[in-house]
Amino acid sequence: MPKEVRLLAACGAGVNSSHQIKDAVEEEMKKRGHNVHCDAVMIKDVNEDMLNKYDAYLTIAKTDLAFTPKIPLIEAGPILYRIPAMAQPVYDNIEKVVKEVESK
């Protein structure tokens, strides 16, 4: 099995949008043959130390983090619309990062 890639999604309460993205991304990446784990948290809890434990951050809304993340940021909001044409490019961007991490 490929190396587990760790992703983080965050939303206001850490229970709705971020969990929808978490579930959708884990399911889609599994279909594509990747071992991905995504955590869902409250945006207020995201800090530099937390992000350093992940391979990519799946953003839902533009948020000023007050620091520059060292990992890729991927705008994942379009997944929430459940329109395949909008979600597909997001999944492709995520897969690109996943493949880069797996190749290390």
C-alpha positions in Angstrom: 0.0 0.0 0.0 1.3 3.5 -0.8 2.5 5.8 1.9 -0.3 7.5 3.8 -0.8 11.1 2.8 -2.1 13.4 5.5 -4.5 16.2 4.6 -6.3 18.8 6.7 -9.6 20.5 6.1 -11.1 23.2 8.3 -14.3 25.1 8.6 -16.0 27.4 11.1 -17.4 24.7 13.4 -15.2 21.8 12.2 -18.3 19.6 11.8 -20.1 20.3 8.5 -18.2 21.5 5.5 -14.8 20.2 6.5 -16.3 16.8 7.2 -18.0 16.7 3.8 -14.7 17.6 2.1 -12.9 15.0 4.3 -15.3 12.2 3.3 -15.4 13.2 -0.4 -11.6 13.5 -0.7 -10.9 10.2 1.1 -13.4 8.4 -1.0 -12.2 9.8 -4.3 -8.5 9.3 -3.5 -9.2 5.7 -2.5 -10.9 5.2 -5.9 -7.8 6.5 -7.5 -5.6 4.1 -5.5 -4.1 6.4 -2.9 -3.9 6.0 0.8 -5.1 9.4 2.1 -6.2 10.4 5.6 -7.9 13.7 6.0 -8.7 15.4 9.4 -11.4 18.0 9.8 -11.0 20.7 12.4 -12.3 24.1 13.4 -10.6 27.0 11.5 -9.7 28.7 14.8 -7.6 25.7 15.8 -5.4 25.8 12.7 -1.9 27.0 13.5 1.6 26.6 12.1 2.5 23.7 14.3 -0.6 21.8 13.3 -0.1 22.4 9.6 3.4 21.1 9.8 2.0 17.6 10.6 0.2 17.5 7.2 1.1 17.2 3.6 -1.6 19.7 2.3 -4.3 22.0 3.6 -7.7 21.9 1.9 -9.1 25.3 2.3 -12.8 26.1 2.1 -12.7 29.9 2.4 -9.9 32.4 2.1 -8.6 32.8 5.6 -5.8 34.9 6.9 -3.6 32.5 8.8 -1.2 35.2 10.0 1.7 32.9 8.8 2.8 31.4 5.5 2.1 27.7 5.4 5.0 25.4 4.3 2.6 22.9 2.7 0.4 23.3 -0.4 -3.0 25.0 0.0 -5.7 23.6 -2.2 -9.1 25.4 -2.6 -11.5 22.6 -1.9 -14.7 24.5 -1.6 -16.1 23.5 -5.0 -16.4 19.9 -3.7 -19.2 21.1 -1.5 -21.4 22.0 -4.6 -21.5 18.3 -5.6 -21.2 19.2 -9.2 -18.7 16.8 -10.8 -17.4 19.4 -13.3 -16.5 21.7 -10.4 -15.1 19.0 -8.1 -13.0 17.2 -10.7 -10.3 19.9 -11.0 -10.0 20.0 -7.2 -9.6 16.2 -7.0 -7.0 16.4 -9.7 -5.0 19.1 -7.8 -5.2 17.0 -4.6 -4.0 13.9 -6.5 -1.1 15.9 -7.9 0.1 16.7 -4.4 -0.6 13.2 -3.2 1.5 11.7 -6.0 4.4 14.1 -5.1 4.2 13.1 -1.4 4.1 9.4 -2.4 7.1 9.7 -4.6 9.3 11.0 -1.7 
